[in-house]
Amino acid sequence: MAMWTPEREISVEKARRLLVGRFPEVEARDVAFLNAGWDNAVFSVDGRWAFRFPHRRLALDLMRKEIAFLPALAGRLPLPIPYPRFVGEDGGDPPWPFTGGPLIAGREFVLAGLGERERERAAEGLGTFLSTLHSLTPPPGLPHDPMRRADPVFRARMARETLTALEKQGLYEPDPAVTSLLDSAHDPGGETRVLTHGDLHLRHLLVTPDGTPTGVIDWGDLCTADPSIDLSFAYAAFSGSSRAAFFTAYGPITPAQEHRARVLAITLSSILAASASPAAPTQRTESLTAIPRATR
């Protein structure tokens, strides 16, 4: 089975059957497929709710983590997050959980095609959001950086492998600045521990056409970690005036955090480029552009 192939299919009709009569506030008269990622399929319901159904077994623990921890964060952050207002099971063998909550408007940053002025607006809003998130006391029970995103040596090795695969497909031309940064990857020390989103890449910020952030999604990797693993977004998505706007809102960071963030930005952007389907050329183009941007 390919790594992106769903293990459990959820159709619009199946989603409707699971929702009708399940929750008093949800009529489920209008159910439409909204999006799908590696771990979940998402459906809009009645124009006001979003329901997420795992379609891979490995995503179950991520959803259970969201169920356990996101309600305590809702309302404490300056942007909406998809907290699980509704929780159910899909009736499979074994049953898998699913969640629902208020629909968050907006388009994934990677698909929005923003210009520099619009990126400034997105950067300012995200910088404020992360400044707040990283200041919150982490709830007990969260893992600490389980995916080693704050380990530049480990992440540089992953990036090289993915970039080599992209090059063989004719999608990536080696960039000397990228090669130099990955070759210089090292443990810079000075790691700190804060509450982080854990997987903040270009698909997980929602924005309007003018760049206004509307929400931050997909919190299954919520963990404590060095703040750099979230700050990598600033190096993948922004440069020049927009990156300056981000750090004006967020605040200063250390050279160690910058090194970790730049390396991770290359890693996550290369993975997004590699995972983009032929039907999603905008995701691939934005992700490929983000790779050298992370070095500047």
C-alpha positions, 0 to 999 in steps of 0.5 A: 500500500502506498504511503498516501493511500487511505486505509479506510474510505469515507464517502460523502454518503457514509459521512452523512449516515454517521452524522444524521441524528447523532448530534442535536445541533447537526442536521447533516442535510448538506454534506460535502467533501472539503479536503483530505490530507495524509491522515484525515478526510474533511467534510463540510456539514450544513455550511457551518461545521467541519467533520474530520474522519481518520483514514489511516490507522497511524492517525488515530493517536493524533486525533485522540491527542486533539480530543484530549488537549485542544478543548483547553486551548480553544479561546486562548489563542488569537486565531481559531483552531478546529477544537473537537466540539463533537466526538463520535465513532465510525462504526468500523471494526474496530471503531475509529473516532471522528470529530467535528467543530465550527467550520473555519473559513479560508484557504490553505496558505500553500494554495493561496498564491499570495503576493508580498503585501498579502504575505506581510498580513499573514506573517503579522497574524501568524507571528502574534499567534505563535507568540501567544501559543509559545507563552502558554503553559504546556498541559501535562502528558504531552510528548516532547518533540517525538518526531525530532523536528528540532534535530537539524542533523536528523532533519537535514538527512531527511531533506537530502533524501527527499531532494534527491528523489525530487531531482530524479523526477526532474522537479528540483535543481540543486541549489548551492545555498540549500546544499551548504545549509544542509551540509552545515547542519549541526546541533547548536545547543540552547534548546528550549521547551515550549508548547508547540503546534508541532507540524506547522507547514504551509498547508496548516495556516488558513488565509483569506485572499488578502492574506488575513489568517483565519485559522491554524489547523491539524493539531495532531502533532501537538507537543512540547519542543523548541519553538523553532519547529513552529518558526520554520514556517517563517523561513518557508513562507516569508522573506524580506518585508513579510519575514520582518513583519513576522518577527516584529510580531513574534519577537527576537529569536536566537541563532540556534533557533534560526538554524533549527528553523531554517533546516526544518523549513527545507525538510518540510517544504521538500516533503510537501513538494514530493507529496503534492499530487499532479492535480495540485500544481500550486502546492508543488510550486509554492513548496519548491519555491520555499526550499531556497527561500529558507536559506535567505 
